[in-house]
Amino acid sequence: MIKTMRFNGKELVINAELIQFVEETPDTMITLTSREKIMVKDSMEEITSKVIDYQRLIRSKTIGRKIK
């Protein structure tokens, strides 16, 4: 899950696994696999960084379980 903010100032948590793509039009638009579109204040680079951090966290926990 990643935390972001809608344009109205309300925080929003999105399941990073459901993000299909992110684009700047010029505002940042996240499209989910359900085809729902969410416009957020974060830049495309910020969203990408949050998704990468999330994936690293999940993978590190999964690898840790396999080693034990």
PDB file of N, CA, C, O and CB in Angstrom:
ATOM      1  N   MET A   1       0.838  -1.171   0.000  1.00  0.00           N
ATOM      2  CA  MET A   1       0.000   0.000   0.000  1.00  0.00           C
ATOM      3  C   MET A   1       0.893   1.247   0.000  1.00  0.00           C
ATOM      4  O   MET A   1       1.928   1.280   0.665  1.00  0.00           O
ATOM      5  CB  MET A   1      -0.959  -0.009   1.218  1.00  0.00           C
ATOM      6  N   ILE A   2       0.484   2.253  -0.741  1.00  0.00           N
ATOM      7  CA  ILE A   2       1.208   3.522  -0.744  1.00  0.00           C
ATOM      8  C   ILE A   2       0.266   4.645  -0.342  1.00  0.00           C
ATOM      9  O   ILE A   2      -0.925   4.612  -0.651  1.00  0.00           O
ATOM     10  CB  ILE A   2       1.829   3.804  -2.133  1.00  0.00           C
ATOM     11  N   LYS A   3       0.810   5.637   0.348  1.00  0.00           N
ATOM     12  CA  LYS A   3       0.018   6.786   0.790  1.00  0.00           C
ATOM     13  C   LYS A   3       0.270   7.938  -0.162  1.00  0.00           C
ATOM     14  O   LYS A   3       1.411   8.227  -0.523  1.00  0.00           O
ATOM     15  CB  LYS A   3       0.366   7.189   2.255  1.00  0.00           C
ATOM     16  N   THR A   4      -0.805   8.589  -0.563  1.00  0.00           N
ATOM     17  CA  THR A   4      -0.728   9.751  -1.434  1.00  0.00           C
ATOM     18  C   THR A   4      -1.804  10.733  -1.000  1.00  0.00           C
ATOM     19  O   THR A   4      -2.440  10.535   0.035  1.00  0.00           O
ATOM     20  CB  THR A   4      -0.894   9.354  -2.936  1.00  0.00           C
ATOM     21  N   MET A   5      -2.017  11.787  -1.778  1.00  0.00           N
ATOM     22  CA  MET A   5      -3.013  12.785  -1.410  1.00  0.00           C
ATOM     23  C   MET A   5      -3.809  13.225  -2.632  1.00  0.00           C
ATOM     24  O   MET A   5      -3.259  13.511  -3.695  1.00  0.00           O
ATOM     25  CB  MET A   5      -2.343  13.994  -0.748  1.00  0.00           C
ATOM     26  N   ARG A   6      -5.106  13.266  -2.443  1.00  0.00           N
ATOM     27  CA  ARG A   6      -5.977  13.786  -3.504  1.00  0.00           C
ATOM     28  C   ARG A   6      -5.811  15.301  -3.596  1.00  0.00           C
ATOM     29  O   ARG A   6      -5.218  15.918  -2.711  1.00  0.00           O
ATOM     30  CB  ARG A   6      -7.471  13.411  -3.237  1.00  0.00           C
ATOM     31  N   PHE A   7      -6.329  15.892  -4.658  1.00  0.00           N
ATOM     32  CA  PHE A   7      -6.226  17.337  -4.833  1.00  0.00           C
ATOM     33  C   PHE A   7      -7.025  18.110  -3.791  1.00  0.00           C
ATOM     34  O   PHE A   7      -6.735  19.279  -3.537  1.00  0.00           O
ATOM     35  CB  PHE A   7      -6.693  17.720  -6.215  1.00  0.00           C
ATOM     36  N   ASN A   8      -8.027  17.475  -3.182  1.00  0.00           N
ATOM     37  CA  ASN A   8      -8.823  18.162  -2.156  1.00  0.00           C
ATOM     38  C   ASN A   8      -8.130  18.137  -0.793  1.00  0.00           C
ATOM     39  O   ASN A   8      -8.687  18.629   0.188  1.00  0.00           O
ATOM     40  CB  ASN A   8     -10.210  17.520  -2.044  1.00  0.00           C
ATOM     41  N   GLY A   9      -6.916  17.567  -0.721  1.00  0.00           N
ATOM     42  CA  GLY A   9      -6.139  17.550   0.508  1.00  0.00           C
ATOM     43  C   GLY A   9      -6.333  16.328   1.380  1.00  0.00           C
ATOM     44  O   GLY A   9      -5.672  16.193   2.409  1.00  0.00           O
ATOM     45  N   LYS A  10      -7.228  15.435   0.988  1.00  0.00           N
ATOM     46  CA  LYS A  10      -7.469  14.226   1.775  1.00  0.00           C
ATOM     47  C   LYS A  10      -6.456  13.142   1.416  1.00  0.00           C
ATOM     48  O   LYS A  10      -6.170  12.891   0.245  1.00  0.00           O
ATOM     49  CB  LYS A  10      -8.904  13.711   1.549  1.00  0.00           C
ATOM     50  N   GLU A  11      -5.916  12.501   2.476  1.00  0.00           N
ATOM     51  CA  GLU A  11      -4.966  11.411   2.236  1.00  0.00           C
ATOM     52  C   GLU A  11      -5.697  10.198   1.678  1.00  0.00           C
ATOM     53  O   GLU A  11      -6.883   9.982   1.929  1.00  0.00           O
ATOM     54  CB  GLU A  11      -4.214  11.037   3.537  1.00  0.00           C
ATOM     55  N   LEU A  12      -4.955   9.429   0.926  1.00  0.00           N
ATOM     56  CA  LEU A  12      -5.504   8.262   0.265  1.00  0.00           C
ATOM     57  C   LEU A  12      -4.440   7.178   0.273  1.00  0.00           C
ATOM     58  O   LEU A  12      -3.263   7.452   0.038  1.00  0.00           O
ATOM     59  CB  LEU A  12      -5.968   8.593  -1.185  1.00  0.00           C
ATOM     60  N   VAL A  13      -4.852   5.956   0.543  1.00  0.00           N
ATOM     61  CA  VAL A  13      -3.931   4.821   0.490  1.00  0.00           C
ATOM     62  C   VAL A  13      -4.374   3.933  -0.668  1.00  0.00           C
ATOM     63  O   VAL A  13      -5.539   3.546  -0.767  1.00  0.00           O
ATOM     64  CB  VAL A  13      -3.907   4.021   1.855  1.00  0.00           C
ATOM     65  N   ILE A  14      -3.424   3.622  -1.535  1.00  0.00           N
ATOM     66  CA  ILE A  14      -3.720   2.841  -2.744  1.00  0.00           C
ATOM     67  C   ILE A  14      -2.945   1.536  -2.692  1.00  0.00           C
ATOM     68  O   ILE A  14      -1.784   1.509  -2.286  1.00  0.00           O
ATOM     69  CB  ILE A  14      -3.364   3.638  -4.036  1.00  0.00           C
ATOM     70  N   ASN A  15      -3.590   0.462  -3.104  1.00  0.00           N
ATOM     71  CA  ASN A  15      -2.921  -0.822  -3.219  1.00  0.00           C
ATOM     72  C   ASN A  15      -1.971  -0.754  -4.420  1.00  0.00           C
ATOM     73  O   ASN A  15      -2.414  -0.721  -5.568  1.00  0.00           O
ATOM     74  CB  ASN A  15      -3.957  -1.992  -3.372  1.00  0.00           C
ATOM     75  N   ALA A  16      -0.680  -0.734  -4.150  1.00  0.00           N
ATOM     76  CA  ALA A  16       0.318  -0.596  -5.213  1.00  0.00           C
ATOM     77  C   ALA A  16       0.267  -1.746  -6.205  1.00  0.00           C
ATOM     78  O   ALA A  16       0.685  -1.590  -7.353  1.00  0.00           O
ATOM     79  CB  ALA A  16       1.704  -0.505  -4.616  1.00  0.00           C
ATOM     80  N   GLU A  17      -0.238  -2.895  -5.784  1.00  0.00           N
ATOM     81  CA  GLU A  17      -0.332  -4.056  -6.680  1.00  0.00           C
ATOM     82  C   GLU A  17      -1.392  -3.851  -7.759  1.00  0.00           C
ATOM     83  O   GLU A  17      -1.379  -4.540  -8.779  1.00  0.00           O
ATOM     84  CB  GLU A  17      -0.650  -5.321  -5.877  1.00  0.00           C
ATOM     85  N   LEU A  18      -2.308  -2.907  -7.542  1.00  0.00           N
ATOM     86  CA  LEU A  18      -3.399  -2.688  -8.494  1.00  0.00           C
ATOM     87  C   LEU A  18      -3.154  -1.532  -9.450  1.00  0.00           C
ATOM     88  O   LEU A  18      -4.015  -1.217 -10.271  1.00  0.00           O
ATOM     89  CB  LEU A  18      -4.670  -2.444  -7.752  1.00  0.00           C
ATOM     90  N   ILE A  19      -1.979  -0.891  -9.353  1.00  0.00           N
ATOM     91  CA  ILE A  19      -1.671   0.214 -10.259  1.00  0.00           C
ATOM     92  C   ILE A  19      -1.264  -0.339 -11.614  1.00  0.00           C
ATOM     93  O   ILE A  19      -0.314  -1.114 -11.728  1.00  0.00           O
ATOM     94  CB  ILE A  19      -0.550   1.112  -9.679  1.00  0.00           C
ATOM     95  N   GLN A  20      -1.997   0.070 -12.635  1.00  0.00           N
ATOM     96  CA  GLN A  20      -1.680  -0.362 -13.999  1.00  0.00           C
ATOM     97  C   GLN A  20      -0.667   0.592 -14.626  1.00  0.00           C
ATOM     98  O   GLN A  20       0.331   0.154 -15.196  1.00  0.00           O
ATOM     99  CB  GLN A  20      -2.963  -0.434 -14.867  1.00  0.00           C
ATOM    100  N   PHE A  21      -0.926   1.904 -14.519  1.00  0.00           N
ATOM    101  CA  PHE A  21       0.065   2.869 -14.975  1.00  0.00           C
ATOM    102  C   PHE A  21      -0.183   4.227 -14.339  1.00  0.00           C
ATOM    103  O   PHE A  21      -1.253   4.496 -13.794  1.00  0.00           O
ATOM    104  CB  PHE A  21       0.044   2.984 -16.500  1.00  0.00           C
ATOM    105  N   VAL A  22       0.848   5.087 -14.425  1.00  0.00           N
ATOM    106  CA  VAL A  22       0.816   6.441 -13.883  1.00  0.00           C
ATOM    107  C   VAL A  22       1.226   7.383 -15.002  1.00  0.00           C
ATOM    108  O   VAL A  22       2.182   7.120 -15.730  1.00  0.00           O
ATOM    109  CB  VAL A  22       1.757   6.593 -12.629  1.00  0.00           C
ATOM    110  N   GLU A  23       0.491   8.487 -15.132  1.00  0.00           N
ATOM    111  CA  GLU A  23       0.833   9.458 -16.179  1.00  0.00           C
ATOM    112  C   GLU A  23       0.629  10.866 -15.659  1.00  0.00           C
ATOM    113  O   GLU A  23      -0.147  11.096 -14.731  1.00  0.00           O
ATOM    114  CB  GLU A  23      -0.017   9.227 -17.449  1.00  0.00           C
ATOM    115  N   GLU A  24       1.337  11.809 -16.269  1.00  0.00           N
ATOM    116  CA  GLU A  24       1.165  13.220 -15.952  1.00  0.00           C
ATOM    117  C   GLU A  24       0.493  13.882 -17.143  1.00  0.00           C
ATOM    118  O   GLU A  24       0.988  13.805 -18.267  1.00  0.00           O
ATOM    119  CB  GLU A  24       2.533  13.908 -15.615  1.00  0.00           C
ATOM    120  N   THR A  25      -0.658  14.546 -16.887  1.00  0.00           N
ATOM    121  CA  THR A  25      -1.475  15.067 -17.980  1.00  0.00           C
ATOM    122  C   THR A  25      -1.911  16.516 -17.830  1.00  0.00           C
ATOM    123  O   THR A  25      -3.006  16.743 -18.344  1.00  0.00           O
ATOM    124  CB  THR A  25      -2.671  14.230 -18.125  1.00  0.00           C
ATOM    125  N   PRO A  26      -1.338  17.504 -17.273  1.00  0.00           N
ATOM    126  CA  PRO A  26      -0.091  17.562 -16.539  1.00  0.00           C
ATOM    127  C   PRO A  26      -0.218  17.088 -15.095  1.00  0.00           C
ATOM    128  O   PRO A  26       0.794  16.831 -14.442  1.00  0.00           O
ATOM    129  CB  PRO A  26       0.434  18.955 -16.562  1.00  0.00           C
ATOM    130  N   ASP A  27      -1.459  16.966 -14.582  1.00  0.00           N
ATOM    131  CA  ASP A  27      -1.617  16.444 -13.224  1.00  0.00           C
ATOM    132  C   ASP A  27      -1.352  14.948 -13.228  1.00  0.00           C
ATOM    133  O   ASP A  27      -1.476  14.294 -14.263  1.00  0.00           O
ATOM    134  CB  ASP A  27      -3.035  16.747 -12.670  1.00  0.00           C
ATOM    135  N   THR A  28      -0.987  14.405 -12.070  1.00  0.00           N
ATOM    136  CA  THR A  28      -0.659  12.978 -11.986  1.00  0.00           C
ATOM    137  C   THR A  28      -1.934  12.158 -11.888  1.00  0.00           C
ATOM    138  O   THR A  28      -2.757  12.360 -10.995  1.00  0.00           O
ATOM    139  CB  THR A  28       0.259  12.693 -10.773  1.00  0.00           C
ATOM    140  N   MET A  29      -2.081  11.234 -12.820  1.00  0.00           N
ATOM    141  CA  MET A  29      -3.253  10.370 -12.884  1.00  0.00           C
ATOM    142  C   MET A  29      -2.795   8.928 -12.714  1.00  0.00           C
ATOM    143  O   MET A  29      -1.947   8.444 -13.463  1.00  0.00           O
ATOM    144  CB  MET A  29      -4.026  10.560 -14.229  1.00  0.00           C
ATOM    145  N   ILE A  30      -3.366   8.242 -11.717  1.00  0.00           N
ATOM    146  CA  ILE A  30      -3.078   6.824 -11.482  1.00  0.00           C
ATOM    147  C   ILE A  30      -4.252   6.031 -12.040  1.00  0.00           C
ATOM    148  O   ILE A  30      -5.405   6.297 -11.700  1.00  0.00           O
ATOM    149  CB  ILE A  30      -2.848   6.515  -9.942  1.00  0.00           C
ATOM    150  N   THR A  31      -3.958   5.062 -12.893  1.00  0.00           N
ATOM    151  CA  THR A  31      -4.993   4.177 -13.410  1.00  0.00           C
ATOM    152  C   THR A  31      -4.788   2.811 -12.788  1.00  0.00           C
ATOM    153  O   THR A  31      -3.697   2.244 -12.846  1.00  0.00           O
ATOM    154  CB  THR A  31      -4.959   4.099 -14.968  1.00  0.00           C
ATOM    155  N   LEU A  32      -5.859   2.286 -12.186  1.00  0.00           N
ATOM    156  CA  LEU A  32      -5.816   0.974 -11.543  1.00  0.00           C
ATOM    157  C   LEU A  32      -6.192  -0.109 -12.546  1.00  0.00           C
ATOM    158  O   LEU A  32      -6.703   0.189 -13.625  1.00  0.00           O
ATOM    159  CB  LEU A  32      -6.759   0.930 -10.321  1.00  0.00           C
ATOM    160  N   THR A  33      -5.945  -1.342 -12.194  1.00  0.00           N
ATOM    161  CA  THR A  33      -6.286  -2.461 -13.076  1.00  0.00           C
ATOM    162  C   THR A  33      -7.794  -2.551 -13.312  1.00  0.00           C
ATOM    163  O   THR A  33      -8.233  -3.153 -14.292  1.00  0.00           O
ATOM    164  CB  THR A  33      -5.772  -3.776 -12.484  1.00  0.00           C
ATOM    165  N   SER A  34      -8.580  -1.962 -12.430  1.00  0.00           N
ATOM    166  CA  SER A  34     -10.041  -1.918 -12.590  1.00  0.00           C
ATOM    167  C   SER A  34     -10.464  -0.811 -13.554  1.00  0.00           C
ATOM    168  O   SER A  34     -11.650  -0.639 -13.839  1.00  0.00           O
ATOM    169  CB  SER A  34     -10.720  -1.710 -11.227  1.00  0.00           C
ATOM    170  N   ARG A  35      -9.476  -0.063 -14.053  1.00  0.00           N
ATOM    171  CA  ARG A  35      -9.639   1.086 -14.950  1.00  0.00           C
ATOM    172  C   ARG A  35     -10.112   2.345 -14.237  1.00  0.00           C
ATOM    173  O   ARG A  35     -10.371   3.364 -14.879  1.00  0.00           O
ATOM    174  CB  ARG A  35     -10.611   0.743 -16.042  1.00  0.00           C
ATOM    175  N   GLU A  36     -10.226   2.281 -12.914  1.00  0.00           N
ATOM    176  CA  GLU A  36     -10.540   3.476 -12.133  1.00  0.00           C
ATOM    177  C   GLU A  36      -9.347   4.419 -12.203  1.00  0.00           C
ATOM    178  O   GLU A  36      -8.196   3.990 -12.117  1.00  0.00           O
ATOM    179  CB  GLU A  36     -10.885   3.114 -10.648  1.00  0.00           C
ATOM    180  N   LYS A  37      -9.634   5.708 -12.360  1.00  0.00           N
ATOM    181  CA  LYS A  37      -8.576   6.711 -12.447  1.00  0.00           C
ATOM    182  C   LYS A  37      -8.636   7.586 -11.198  1.00  0.00           C
ATOM    183  O   LYS A  37      -9.709   7.993 -10.755  1.00  0.00           O
ATOM    184  CB  LYS A  37      -8.715   7.575 -13.746  1.00  0.00           C
ATOM    185  N   ILE A  38      -7.444   7.867 -10.636  1.00  0.00           N
ATOM    186  CA  ILE A  38      -7.346   8.686  -9.440  1.00  0.00           C
ATOM    187  C   ILE A  38      -6.333   9.789  -9.689  1.00  0.00           C
ATOM    188  O   ILE A  38      -5.181   9.513 -10.025  1.00  0.00           O
ATOM    189  CB  ILE A  38      -6.950   7.834  -8.207  1.00  0.00           C
ATOM    190  N   MET A  39      -6.755  11.039  -9.527  1.00  0.00           N
ATOM    191  CA  MET A  39      -5.850  12.175  -9.698  1.00  0.00           C
ATOM    192  C   MET A  39      -5.272  12.526  -8.331  1.00  0.00           C
ATOM    193  O   MET A  39      -6.007  12.675  -7.355  1.00  0.00           O
ATOM    194  CB  MET A  39      -6.588  13.408 -10.338  1.00  0.00           C
ATOM    195  N   VAL A  40      -3.949  12.656  -8.273  1.00  0.00           N
ATOM    196  CA  VAL A  40      -3.273  12.906  -7.001  1.00  0.00           C
ATOM    197  C   VAL A  40      -2.310  14.081  -7.119  1.00  0.00           C
ATOM    198  O   VAL A  40      -1.935  14.496  -8.215  1.00  0.00           O
ATOM    199  CB  VAL A  40      -2.522  11.652  -6.537  1.00  0.00           C
ATOM    200  N   LYS A  41      -1.915  14.614  -5.940  1.00  0.00           N
ATOM    201  CA  LYS A  41      -0.979  15.745  -5.900  1.00  0.00           C
ATOM    202  C   LYS A  41       0.461  15.319  -6.156  1.00  0.00           C
ATOM    203  O   LYS A  41       1.240  16.091  -6.716  1.00  0.00           O
ATOM    204  CB  LYS A  41      -1.067  16.444  -4.558  1.00  0.00           C
ATOM    205  N   ASP A  42       0.829  14.100  -5.753  1.00  0.00           N
ATOM    206  CA  ASP A  42       2.210  13.632  -5.925  1.00  0.00           C
ATOM    207  C   ASP A  42       2.587  13.608  -7.397  1.00  0.00           C
ATOM    208  O   ASP A  42       1.738  13.394  -8.262  1.00  0.00           O
ATOM    209  CB  ASP A  42       2.392  12.232  -5.311  1.00  0.00           C
ATOM    210  N   SER A  43       3.864  13.829  -7.674  1.00  0.00           N
ATOM    211  CA  SER A  43       4.354  13.740  -9.050  1.00  0.00           C
ATOM    212  C   SER A  43       4.455  12.271  -9.467  1.00  0.00           C
ATOM    213  O   SER A  43       4.403  11.367  -8.633  1.00  0.00           O
ATOM    214  CB  SER A  43       5.735  14.447  -9.193  1.00  0.00           C
ATOM    215  N   MET A  44       4.597  12.062 -10.750  1.00  0.00           N
ATOM    216  CA  MET A  44       4.767  10.705 -11.269  1.00  0.00           C
ATOM    217  C   MET A  44       6.016  10.065 -10.660  1.00  0.00           C
ATOM    218  O   MET A  44       6.007   8.879 -10.334  1.00  0.00           O
ATOM    219  CB  MET A  44       4.863  10.717 -12.817  1.00  0.00           C
ATOM    220  N   GLU A  45       7.084  10.841 -10.508  1.00  0.00           N
ATOM    221  CA  GLU A  45       8.319  10.329  -9.923  1.00  0.00           C
ATOM    222  C   GLU A  45       8.118   9.922  -8.463  1.00  0.00           C
ATOM    223  O   GLU A  45       8.647   8.902  -8.022  1.00  0.00           O
ATOM    224  CB  GLU A  45       9.425  11.376 -10.027  1.00  0.00           C
ATOM    225  N   GLU A  46       7.351  10.723  -7.714  1.00  0.00           N
ATOM    226  CA  GLU A  46       7.084  10.397  -6.304  1.00  0.00           C
ATOM    227  C   GLU A  46       6.278   9.112  -6.179  1.00  0.00           C
ATOM    228  O   GLU A  46       6.570   8.274  -5.326  1.00  0.00           O
ATOM    229  CB  GLU A  46       6.337  11.550  -5.617  1.00  0.00           C
ATOM    230  N   ILE A  47       5.265   8.953  -7.024  1.00  0.00           N
ATOM    231  CA  ILE A  47       4.456   7.730  -6.992  1.00  0.00           C
ATOM    232  C   ILE A  47       5.323   6.534  -7.359  1.00  0.00           C
ATOM    233  O   ILE A  47       5.253   5.492  -6.706  1.00  0.00           O
ATOM    234  CB  ILE A  47       3.243   7.839  -7.959  1.00  0.00           C
ATOM    235  N   THR A  48       6.137   6.675  -8.393  1.00  0.00           N
ATOM    236  CA  THR A  48       7.027   5.590  -8.801  1.00  0.00           C
ATOM    237  C   THR A  48       7.967   5.202  -7.671  1.00  0.00           C
ATOM    238  O   THR A  48       8.173   4.015  -7.416  1.00  0.00           O
ATOM    239  CB  THR A  48       7.832   5.995 -10.036  1.00  0.00           C
ATOM    240  N   SER A  49       8.530   6.177  -6.999  1.00  0.00           N
ATOM    241  CA  SER A  49       9.432   5.920  -5.885  1.00  0.00           C
ATOM    242  C   SER A  49       8.709   5.192  -4.742  1.00  0.00           C
ATOM    243  O   SER A  49       9.266   4.272  -4.144  1.00  0.00           O
ATOM    244  CB  SER A  49      10.034   7.238  -5.379  1.00  0.00           C
ATOM    245  N   LYS A  50       7.493   5.595  -4.446  1.00  0.00           N
ATOM    246  CA  LYS A  50       6.713   4.935  -3.386  1.00  0.00           C
ATOM    247  C   LYS A  50       6.411   3.482  -3.743  1.00  0.00           C
ATOM    248  O   LYS A  50       6.470   2.603  -2.883  1.00  0.00           O
ATOM    249  CB  LYS A  50       5.399   5.695  -3.136  1.00  0.00           C
ATOM    250  N   VAL A  51       6.092   3.232  -4.997  1.00  0.00           N
ATOM    251  CA  VAL A  51       5.804   1.856  -5.432  1.00  0.00           C
ATOM    252  C   VAL A  51       7.071   1.004  -5.348  1.00  0.00           C
ATOM    253  O   VAL A  51       7.016  -0.141  -4.901  1.00  0.00           O
ATOM    254  CB  VAL A  51       5.239   1.842  -6.882  1.00  0.00           C
ATOM    255  N   ILE A  52       8.200   1.548  -5.769  1.00  0.00           N
ATOM    256  CA  ILE A  52       9.469   0.814  -5.690  1.00  0.00           C
ATOM    257  C   ILE A  52       9.813   0.509  -4.235  1.00  0.00           C
ATOM    258  O   ILE A  52      10.217  -0.610  -3.918  1.00  0.00           O
ATOM    259  CB  ILE A  52      10.612   1.622  -6.353  1.00  0.00           C
ATOM    260  N   ASP A  53       9.658   1.492  -3.347  1.00  0.00           N
ATOM    261  CA  ASP A  53       9.925   1.268  -1.921  1.00  0.00           C
ATOM    262  C   ASP A  53       9.006   0.186  -1.358  1.00  0.00           C
ATOM    263  O   ASP A  53       9.443  -0.668  -0.587  1.00  0.00           O
ATOM    264  CB  ASP A  53       9.747   2.576  -1.127  1.00  0.00           C
ATOM    265  N   TYR A  54       7.744   0.226  -1.744  1.00  0.00           N
ATOM    266  CA  TYR A  54       6.781  -0.787  -1.298  1.00  0.00           C
ATOM    267  C   TYR A  54       7.213  -2.181  -1.772  1.00  0.00           C
ATOM    268  O   TYR A  54       7.212  -3.135  -0.995  1.00  0.00           O
ATOM    269  CB  TYR A  54       5.360  -0.456  -1.826  1.00  0.00           C
ATOM    270  N   GLN A  55       7.578  -2.286  -3.037  1.00  0.00           N
ATOM    271  CA  GLN A  55       7.991  -3.585  -3.594  1.00  0.00           C
ATOM    272  C   GLN A  55       9.240  -4.113  -2.890  1.00  0.00           C
ATOM    273  O   GLN A  55       9.334  -5.306  -2.602  1.00  0.00           O
ATOM    274  CB  GLN A  55       8.255  -3.463  -5.109  1.00  0.00           C
ATOM    275  N   ARG A  56      10.188  -3.236  -2.617  1.00  0.00           N
ATOM    276  CA  ARG A  56      11.403  -3.656  -1.899  1.00  0.00           C
ATOM    277  C   ARG A  56      11.061  -4.174  -0.514  1.00  0.00           C
ATOM    278  O   ARG A  56      11.601  -5.191  -0.079  1.00  0.00           O
ATOM    279  CB  ARG A  56      12.401  -2.491  -1.789  1.00  0.00           C
ATOM    280  N   LEU A  57      10.163  -3.479   0.183  1.00  0.00           N
ATOM    281  CA  LEU A  57       9.743  -3.900   1.518  1.00  0.00           C
ATOM    282  C   LEU A  57       9.085  -5.275   1.475  1.00  0.00           C
ATOM    283  O   LEU A  57       9.407  -6.145   2.284  1.00  0.00           O
ATOM    284  CB  LEU A  57       8.781  -2.873   2.126  1.00  0.00           C
ATOM    285  N   ILE A  58       8.180  -5.470   0.549  1.00  0.00           N
ATOM    286  CA  ILE A  58       7.473  -6.755   0.421  1.00  0.00           C
ATOM    287  C   ILE A  58       8.453  -7.866   0.070  1.00  0.00           C
ATOM    288  O   ILE A  58       8.401  -8.946   0.659  1.00  0.00           O
ATOM    289  CB  ILE A  58       6.361  -6.667  -0.653  1.00  0.00           C
ATOM    290  N   ARG A  59       9.336  -7.618  -0.873  1.00  0.00           N
ATOM    291  CA  ARG A  59      10.293  -8.648  -1.290  1.00  0.00           C
ATOM    292  C   ARG A  59      11.273  -8.988  -0.171  1.00  0.00           C
ATOM    293  O   ARG A  59      11.647 -10.149  -0.009  1.00  0.00           O
ATOM    294  CB  ARG A  59      11.059  -8.187  -2.530  1.00  0.00           C
ATOM    295  N   SER A  60      11.692  -7.987   0.599  1.00  0.00           N
ATOM    296  CA  SER A  60      12.634  -8.262   1.680  1.00  0.00           C
ATOM    297  C   SER A  60      11.970  -9.111   2.769  1.00  0.00           C
ATOM    298  O   SER A  60      12.619  -9.969   3.366  1.00  0.00           O
ATOM    299  CB  SER A  60      13.168  -6.942   2.279  1.00  0.00           C
ATOM    300  N   LYS A  61      10.696  -8.879   3.025  1.00  0.00           N
ATOM    301  CA  LYS A  61       9.964  -9.695   4.018  1.00  0.00           C
ATOM    302  C   LYS A  61       9.768 -11.115   3.498  1.00  0.00           C
ATOM    303  O   LYS A  61       9.871 -12.070   4.267  1.00  0.00           O
ATOM    304  CB  LYS A  61       8.586  -9.055   4.350  1.00  0.00           C
ATOM    305  N   THR A  62       9.489 -11.266   2.217  1.00  0.00           N
ATOM    306  CA  THR A  62       9.299 -12.589   1.622  1.00  0.00           C
ATOM    307  C   THR A  62      10.593 -13.371   1.633  1.00  0.00           C
ATOM    308  O   THR A  62      10.594 -14.556   1.969  1.00  0.00           O
ATOM    309  CB  THR A  62       8.772 -12.471   0.193  1.00  0.00           C
ATOM    310  N   ILE A  63      11.682 -12.744   1.278  1.00  0.00           N
ATOM    311  CA  ILE A  63      12.990 -13.415   1.281  1.00  0.00           C
ATOM    312  C   ILE A  63      13.361 -13.822   2.698  1.00  0.00           C
ATOM    313  O   ILE A  63      13.874 -14.921   2.908  1.00  0.00           O
ATOM    314  CB  ILE A  63      14.086 -12.498   0.681  1.00  0.00           C
ATOM    315  N   GLY A  64      13.112 -12.959   3.668  1.00  0.00           N
ATOM    316  CA  GLY A  64      13.407 -13.250   5.062  1.00  0.00           C
ATOM    317  C   GLY A  64      12.665 -14.476   5.564  1.00  0.00           C
ATOM    318  O   GLY A  64      13.222 -15.259   6.333  1.00  0.00           O
ATOM    319  N   ARG A  65      11.417 -14.659   5.142  1.00  0.00           N
ATOM    320  CA  ARG A  65      10.629 -15.825   5.550  1.00  0.00           C
ATOM    321  C   ARG A  65      11.174 -17.105   4.958  1.00  0.00           C
ATOM    322  O   ARG A  65      11.180 -18.144   5.617  1.00  0.00           O
ATOM    323  CB  ARG A  65       9.179 -15.652   5.144  1.00  0.00           C
ATOM    324  N   LYS A  66      11.638 -17.038   3.704  1.00  0.00           N
ATOM    325  CA  LYS A  66      12.156 -18.237   3.040  1.00  0.00           C
ATOM    326  C   LYS A  66      13.457 -18.699   3.665  1.00  0.00           C
ATOM    327  O   LYS A  66      13.733 -19.899   3.694  1.00  0.00           O
ATOM    328  CB  LYS A  66      12.363 -17.976   1.556  1.00  0.00           C
ATOM    329  N   ILE A  67      14.265 -17.772   4.168  1.00  0.00           N
ATOM    330  CA  ILE A  67      15.572 -18.115   4.746  1.00  0.00           C
ATOM    331  C   ILE A  67      15.399 -18.808   6.093  1.00  0.00           C
ATOM    332  O   ILE A  67      16.154 -19.724   6.420  1.00  0.00           O
ATOM    333  CB  ILE A  67      16.445 -16.853   4.908  1.00  0.00           C
ATOM    334  N   LYS A  68      14.430 -18.386   6.861  1.00  0.00           N
ATOM    335  CA  LYS A  68      14.234 -18.935   8.208  1.00  0.00           C
ATOM    336  C   LYS A  68      13.833 -20.353   8.204  1.00  0.00           C
ATOM    337  O   LYS A  68      13.634 -20.941   9.266  1.00  0.00           O
ATOM    338  CB  LYS A  68      13.224 -18.164   8.942  1.00  0.00           C
TER     339      LYS A  68
END
